């Protein structure tokens, strides 16, 4: 693959110049405000970018699944992993134990059942496993519901052989910065009153990443999307189209009517993720076009007037949600502008366990 | 992997007993009504099931992408492929030419541009390529818009060196059986009046598969979903839960509130496909539960009353859309009831080109 025009479609392109600038910019923001950056690698699933993020100053990486962590540390360069997921079941606990021997590891828990499982797996480990309490600050997914419950679970962790209490963690709702601050101040006070120092308070989420400093009690921030950005973040005013490092290159395969064209990218590349938006992505340079419908291998472009496209034309699309698009393909094409660097294998693609 | 309880989650399970029954039942229906069955393999992407479908009596298989066809014929047992996609661009046309040397191949076209590309690639081929005209019978995706346009494109195909006109093809809208019949009767009449016999009329779509005989002009039917079935087809009355061969096995990782539980399957297994439904799947045996929210690795179960689940419990989910779920994982687990047959590699997973 030597020329941009030779890239076969659909293809997921990653502009490394843009990604590197995104990594530097958010790292500088974290450094300015004095909190640690712990990027979520679910967005790119590429060891080379995990190493880039770490080299730029990240304190470590965040993974959702053990298999993601295994893939990210295989090449070296990453030595600190937070798994923001309740690890449940004997198969995964055995893998977690093995992972702890290879990297500085911390995990989360939001219930006594999860703590008991972790404790059983690490009771005879050479070093205790660091466990943060996951707190629900309004997203209503996982997490203990109150600061008092956070303190109680922290005490349970600290009392469990093989485990040590490592702090508090939350995945807040969009716009939840103030709620994070309030919850964490109260939970920290309760923990400290119970004799447990809170060494780390981890929050995250891309939509509010530039407001992270408004919850000053937070000591580390997790965001994945910042490395690529996407339409959901542009539409929320978090970044610009020029900051979007991941695009999908597609070819027009049909223009059945003047106001309609069909491209060779459907849900099996762009996915059906809407994130509250209308339509399925943004065609760069063509704000008049809407991707109004996707089937598995077709995307439909419509316009109020003529689409002005011909069979064989190519378009570049900023997807609604970049994190899920990386996961659809075995490799992305690294580019710098229109210069091609080559394919990058998405090492942790499909690593759901 | 020896026991059902040892399957690590999330896992995509395929019950081969159910799949085999589904294949037999629809084949018997096609045989009864005297049309050919040409299953779409995008649903399973498994050579073993393509061979099963062919052995059961299918006239060949349908693929959307060249790479799917390459993966399906690699093991043998499949000798006839229809590619229901406009093939555009030199890289794909070269692969199409190579594919034509390995299998009985037909493709579609809906424009002069596509026909010209195919003709250039096959002008010096030992045998002409069979090209069907894709017709828009109301789905407004690809396809020529009128029977007269179908006739005109058929003449263009027949006049192109390296190509031969092979018939008409459509992907109709749901409920479009009568529209298919009307369009195809008119188009066939026009083609025959122009001296072009229409040897094959191909329609498809899972929602109307049991009504295929209501468009008696159709000579072959394409459906993918029938091999597995899914929630979208149960909700439309096309099949029952017991006919659903593909399920997602997931583990409860959190029960943060009495009316809420969280499982380890999110959009990276179940996908965000809604197909017009509310919620993200059906929990077998628990019609009181709703999967009201997915993030990438979490699924949220809610109920009006207590969810009655504990951390570590497992649930089996019939997804909204089975075809996209197969594509999320490198392998599925073949089962017969609760007996495990073993993993099956999803050979054509992620084959988007």
Boltz contact constraints between the chains, C-beta under 6 A:
constraints:
  - contact:
      token1: [A, 8]
      token2: [B, 91]
      max_distance: 6.0
  - contact:
      token1: [A, 8]
      token2: [B, 353]
      max_distance: 6.0
  - contact:
      token1: [A, 10]
      token2: [B, 352]
      max_distance: 6.0
  - contact:
      token1: [A, 64]
      token2: [B, 297]
      max_distance: 6.0
  - contact:
      token1: [A, 86]
      token2: [B, 253]
      max_distance: 6.0
  - contact:
      token1: [A, 86]
      token2: [B, 254]
      max_distance: 6.0
  - contact:
      token1: [A, 88]
      token2: [B, 251]
      max_distance: 6.0
  - contact:
      token1: [A, 88]
      token2: [B, 253]
      max_distance: 6.0
  - contact:
      token1: [A, 88]
      token2: [B, 312]
      max_distance: 6.0
  - contact:
      token1: [A, 91]
      token2: [B, 8]
      max_distance: 6.0
  - contact:
      token1: [A, 110]
      token2: [B, 254]
      max_distance: 6.0
  - contact:
      token1: [A, 111]
      token2: [B, 311]
      max_distance: 6.0
  - contact:
      token1: [A, 113]
      token2: [B, 311]
      max_distance: 6.0
  - contact:
      token1: [A, 141]
      token2: [B, 298]
      max_distance: 6.0
  - contact:
      token1: [A, 142]
      token2: [B, 254]
      max_distance: 6.0
  - contact:
      token1: [A, 142]
      token2: [B, 256]
      max_distance: 6.0
  - contact:
      token1: [A, 142]
      token2: [B, 262]
      max_distance: 6.0
  - contact:
      token1: [A, 251]
      token2: [B, 88]
      max_distance: 6.0
  - contact:
      token1: [A, 253]
      token2: [B, 86]
      max_distance: 6.0
  - contact:
      token1: [A, 253]
      token2: [B, 88]
      max_distance: 6.0
  - contact:
      token1: [A, 254]
      token2: [B, 86]
      max_distance: 6.0
  - contact:
      token1: [A, 254]
      token2: [B, 110]
      max_distance: 6.0
  - contact:
      token1: [A, 254]
      token2: [B, 142]
      max_distance: 6.0
  - contact:
      token1: [A, 256]
      token2: [B, 142]
      max_distance: 6.0
  - contact:
      token1: [A, 262]
      token2: [B, 142]
      max_distance: 6.0
  - contact:
      token1: [A, 268]
      token2: [B, 327]
      max_distance: 6.0
  - contact:
      token1: [A, 268]
      token2: [B, 352]
      max_distance: 6.0
  - contact:
      token1: [A, 269]
      token2: [B, 352]
      max_distance: 6.0
  - contact:
      token1: [A, 272]
      token2: [B, 272]
      max_distance: 6.0
  - contact:
      token1: [A, 272]
      token2: [B, 273]
      max_distance: 6.0
  - contact:
      token1: [A, 273]
      token2: [B, 272]
      max_distance: 6.0
  - contact:
      token1: [A, 297]
      token2: [B, 64]
      max_distance: 6.0
  - contact:
      token1: [A, 298]
      token2: [B, 141]
      max_distance: 6.0
  - contact:
      token1: [A, 311]
      token2: [B, 111]
      max_distance: 6.0
  - contact:
      token1: [A, 311]
      token2: [B, 113]
      max_distance: 6.0
  - contact:
      token1: [A, 312]
      token2: [B, 88]
      max_distance: 6.0
  - contact:
      token1: [A, 327]
      token2: [B, 268]
      max_distance: 6.0
  - contact:
      token1: [A, 329]
      token2: [B, 350]
      max_distance: 6.0
  - contact:
      token1: [A, 330]
      token2: [B, 350]
      max_distance: 6.0
  - contact:
      token1: [A, 350]
      token2: [B, 329]
      max_distance: 6.0
  - contact:
      token1: [A, 350]
      token2: [B, 330]
      max_distance: 6.0
  - contact:
      token1: [A, 352]
      token2: [B, 10]
      max_distance: 6.0
  - contact:
      token1: [A, 352]
      token2: [B, 268]
      max_distance: 6.0
  - contact:
      token1: [A, 352]
      token2: [B, 269]
      max_distance: 6.0
  - contact:
      token1: [A, 353]
      token2: [B, 8]
      max_distance: 6.0
